[in-house]
Amino acid sequence: MSYFSFLAEHGMTLILGTVTTIKVLICSMVLYVIISMIFGLMRLSKNLIIQGIATVYIEFFRGTSLLVQLFWVYYVLPFFGISLEAFVAGVVALGLNFGAYGAEIVRGGILAVPKGQWEAAHALNFSPAKRIKRIIIPQIFPIILPPAANLTVELLKATALVALVTVVDLTFEAKQINSITWLSAQCFGTALLIYYIMARLALVPFLRWLEVLAAKKVGRGSL
């Protein structure tokens, strides 16, 4: 079978799997961003209990395997009365894992804000919450976006793991087609190309645009 014949027969199936991969990426990205902001701020709390909870979460999810976490969420939680659909389980596992890394990026970004900005916010008699919301948060985006962009690209590649809990994504479809046709080079070569196109031609330019936009918002000009 020629490669074009392969695409004609199985291309639509791979496209449908790609759509699912994009859905997993977007949902898990939203979740990990929210978690990153919350736990990044919690890590800087002066309350030792809040700081301790954030530290335990971050160290646990950074110190254990994403694959094992994924299996736990999908296969083990039902024994505790928590059953999640495969798609939801994949999104939750990815969001929790990458949120732990993102929280440290947020924490580092906040600590990198010049001390003078904190002093200015204090001089304006802003409450701690208002200092974070109005002064600090807008300034951390140019700092945290480059490492966060790298983390998001890693997230795209990690979405392939959800195929192991029966999410019908691009990797799952490629494996299914390969099990029928035994055309491994065509199946996984096409999947590899699609992942590259998603990362290089869509995700990376979008994240780069966000970096430039964030820099302009705080008056740093183009990157």
RAWO-V257178 format. One record per pair of residues at least 12 apart in sequence whose C-alpha atoms are under 8 Angstrom apart, sorted by the first residue. I is the first residue (numbers start at 0). J is the second residue. Records with the same first field share a line. If there is no record, write none. Layout:
I: J + J
This chain:
2: 185
5: 185
9: 176
12: 172
13: 169 + 172 + 173 + 190
14: 169
15: 168 + 169
16: 167 + 168 + 169 + 170 + 171 + 172
17: 168 + 169 + 193
18: 168 + 169
19: 167 + 168 + 169
20: 158 + 159 + 168 + 169
23: 86 + 89 + 90 + 158
24: 90 + 154 + 155 + 158
26: 90
27: 90 + 91 + 93 + 94
28: 94 + 151 + 154
29: 94
30: 90 + 91 + 94 + 95 + 98
31: 93 + 94 + 95 + 96 + 97 + 98 + 99 + 101
32: 98 + 101
33: 98
34: 94 + 95 + 98 + 99 + 101 + 102
35: 98 + 99 + 100 + 101 + 102 + 103 + 104 + 105
36: 101 + 102 + 105
37: 102
38: 53 + 99 + 102
39: 53 + 101 + 102 + 103 + 104 + 105 + 106
40: 102 + 105 + 106
41: 53
42: 54 + 106
43: 106
56: 99
57: 99 + 100 + 102 + 103
58: 99
60: 95 + 96 + 99
61: 96 + 99 + 100
65: 92 + 93 + 96
66: 160
68: 92
69: 88 + 89 + 92 + 93 + 161 + 164
70: 164
72: 88 + 91 + 92
73: 85 + 88 + 89 + 164
85: 161 + 164 + 165 + 166
86: 161 + 166
89: 158 + 161 + 164 + 166
93: 154 + 157 + 158
97: 150 + 154
101: 147 + 150
104: 143 + 146 + 147
105: 139 + 143
107: 143
108: 139 + 140 + 142 + 143
109: 135 + 136 + 139
111: 139 + 142
112: 135 + 138 + 139
116: 134 + 135
117: 130 + 134 + 135
120: 134
137: 217
138: 217
140: 210 + 213 + 214
141: 210 + 211 + 213 + 214
144: 206 + 209 + 210
145: 210
148: 203 + 206 + 207
152: 198 + 202 + 203
155: 194 + 198
156: 194
159: 171
169: 190
170: 190
173: 186 + 187 + 190
174: 186 + 187
210: 222
